[in-house]
Amino acid sequence: MAKSFGYKLPGYFMEYGPIQAESEDLARAEIRRRLGVRRLPWGLQVWDLANRPLARWKVDQAS
């Protein structure tokens, strides 16, 4: 059964998704395809939306 995943690129505050996939590895493969890259950027975050929903307009606090 397919799950829904979200992802966030390093250095950006927008969260993207949902990606429908059977596993996190397959979700990462789909993200690679969508971004048109052979390797995902270092620091990319991927999570199951069942555990944490997307926060589309979340702004990181300045440090």
Secondary structure by P-SEA (a helix, b strand, c coil): cbbbbbbbcccccccccccccccaaaaaaaaaaaacccccccbbbbbcccccccccccccccc
